[in-house]
């Protein structure tokens, strides 16, 4: 069976690198072939899965410098049928691509907001006067460089090779340990793995309401590895809470906790159990 994998394109993005790593894992571990399908935005990547156009999506969920990719959380909450099946982490590399002969010539830098943010200190130190222009991906701005020698793009060294654009600076990321977690998402129910992600909204914004929900896990000594809030998009001051925890939804104490949580929340969505893949 050949699997179709959606990712944020065009070719050369870090999402494509993650998708290629996952495709290689499928081939080595599951003897499955796969076809990569590029989409122009993260929302369309996830919608392609929700609407049955592709089998799975490979989407970034958290960067070690910039934190959560919020559009992924928001889309998971809004969709009714998306489940997280696996997670993989890859190192992220950023270079400065340009036809300029030196940094002094550069007036504009293009990249995805995450790419610009992950190189913020370097850009402030070496290109403090340039105009930073956000794009839909780290490779979208590359096509503009050939016509403007005063422009540059923050993208991967791999993209420089693919698009045959000079790599003016090979490594401009702010942290040597820059890496991103990616989730493998599909519409199939996901109950395997020792990690679980969920989200919930509360019936009212009352004192102690969130503490009551979190205490359900503390009482059972269930480790929460991450918790954060996102606006509900209904009213100012209303939030949706996203939680990552260690454990399987079928384990007795997790099952009990989820049942109790359901009783004290307005909406509870379980995004599924998943395993963490060791990819190269």
N, C-alpha and C positions, 0 to 999 in steps of 0.2 A: 504493500500500500504506500503510495506517494503522498506525503503531507505537504500542504501549502502553508507557508509561514509568512505572515505579514510583519513588516517592520517600517520604521520611519526612514524614508529615502530622501534624496536619491542615493545612488551607490557611493560608497566612501564614508558613510556616517558611522558613528560608534554603534548605533543600533544594528546596522548591517554586520559589523564585526561580531556583535553578540549573536545575531541570527546565524551567521556562518559557523560560530563555535557550537551553537546548539545543533545545527544540522550535522556537523561532524560527530557530535556525541550520539545523535540518533543513528548515524551510519555505523559507528563503532560498537555501540552498546545494544542497539535494538535492531540492527540490520535493516533500517528503514531509510528510504530515500526521501528527499524533500525538495520543494521548489520555493524559492524566495520571491515574495511579492512586495514591491515598494509602494508606499503611500505617502502623500505629501504632508500629512499632519498626524499627530498622535491620536487625536480623536477619531480620525478616519481609520487608523490602524485598528483600534479597538472595535469600532463600529463594523468593520469588515468581518470580524469574527462573530459579533452579536447577530449580524444579518445572514450568516452562513455563507459568505463569499469565500472565506478561507478557513482552514482547519484550526490554526493557532496563530497567536501574535506574540512577538518578542518585544517587550516594552520596558523602558527604564523606570525604576520605581524610586531609587534613592542614590544620590551621589555623595561621596565622602566629604566634599567641600560644600556643596550647595544644598544638600538635604533632599527632601522629597520632591518628586516630580508631580506637582499637584493635579495636573490635568488627568493623570492616570487614576488617582484616587477619586476625583470627581466623576469620571466616566464610569468607573466600577460601581460607584454608589447609584448612579442614575440608571444603569443597565440592570436588567432583571435576570440575565442568564450567563454572566461571565464568571469563570472560576479560575483560580490560580493553581497550576499543577506543579510547577518546578521553579527553582530560582538558580540563577548563575551570576557570578561576579567576574568582571573583567577589568584590567587596568585601563585607564584612559590617558591618551597622549594628545597633546595639543601643540601644534607648530604654527608659525606665521607664514602664510603663503602669499607671495606677491611678485610682480614683475619689476618692482622698484629695486634699485641698486643699493639703497641704504634706508635705514629707518627714518632719516631726515626727510625723505620724499613722501612719506605716507601721510595722508590726510583723512582717510576713511578706513574703518575696519568693520567687516561683516562677520556675523556668526549667529548661531542659535543663542538665546539668552543664557542657557547653561554654559555654553562654551565661553562666552564673554565673562561670566561671573567666576568661572573656574580659573581664569587668567587675569582677574581684576587687578591684583597687586602689580603684576608684570606690566600690564598696560598703563597703569598709573605711573610707574617708574620710568618706563622707556618711551611711551607714547602718550604723554599727559594731555596733549592738545588735540588729539584726533577725535573725529566724530565716530561714535560706536553705533552701528545700525543692526538691530536684531533681525534675524531671518528664521524661516521655519525649520531649518536644519543647519548643521555645521558646514554642509557642502553647497547649499543653495547659492551663497554669494560668490562662489568660485567662478561661476560663468561670467561674472561682471569684471573680473580682474584683467582680462586680456585687452579690454577696451580702455582701461584706466590704470596707468602705471603708478598713480598715487593711492590706489586702493589696495587693501590686503584682506585676507580672511583668516580667522582662527579655525583651523581644522586639523585633522590628523595627518601625520607624515604619510600614512598610507594613501590618503586622498591626494596628496601632492603627486605621488607616483601615478595614481589612476588617471588624474586629469592632466598630468604632465605640466604642472605649474611649479616654478622655482620655490624652494623652501628657504625663505629668508632667514628664519630662526627655527631650529629644530625642536626646541623644548621650551615652552613658555608657561606651562602650568604652574600654579602657585604652590602646589604640594607634590612632593615626590611620590607620595602614596595615594595619588588620585585614582579612585576606582568607583565603579557604578554597579549597583545591584539591578538585575533585570528579572522580570517575571515572565513566565510562559503561561499564556492565558488561552483558554478555550471555553466552549459551551458545555463540555462534558462535566458531569459531577466529579468532584475531586475529594477523595477520602483517604488517600494514601500519603504518608509522610509525617514527619514529627514536628512540623511547623504549621501554624494556623493563623489566618488573618480574617478579621471581621470588622464591621462598623455598625454603629447604632446611633439613633437620635433619642432624646429624652422627651417624655410627655410634657414637661414644663421646666422652665429655668428656675428651679427652686434651690435654696441652700441645702447642700448635702446630697443633691440628686446624683451628681457624678461620683461622689465618694461612695455612695451606696452601691453603684454599679461596679466600681473597681474593687470594693471590699469583698465582693463575691469571689474574686480570684485570689485575693490575699488570704482569705479564710481557708482556702484549700491549698495554699502554697503553690499556686500556679504562677510561673514566671512570665511576666509581661516584658517583652524585649523592646517594645516601642509603643508609644501612644501619642497621638496628636489630633488636633481639631481642624475642621474645615467649615467655612460658612455653609449653612443649609441652603442658601440662595432663596429662601422664602421670606425671611425677615431679619433685620439687623439684630444681632445678639443671639440668634439661634445657630446652633452648631451641630455638626455630625462628628462623632469621635471614632477614630480608626485605631485599631489595636492589632499588634503582632504578638503572638504568644507561643510558648514552647509546649508541644503536646499534640495529641491526635483527638479529633472530635468524637471518636468512638470509645476513648478511654473513659472509665466510669466517672472520675472526678471532673473531667472536662465536660462530659455529657450533662452532669448535674449542674455545673456552672452555667452552661449555655441555656439550660431550661429555666434556671432562676433569673438569668439576665433577660431572657425574653419577656418574663413577667413584669419587669420594672422598666422596660424601654418602650418607646413609641414604635420604632421600626428597628429590627435587627437583621443584618445581612451577613451571612457566613460566606466568605470568598473562597473557602476550601482549604484542605490540607495540602501541603507540598513538601518536596524534598529539595535539598540544596545540592546542586551538581558540581562535581569537580571537573572543570574544563580547563584546557590549556590555551 
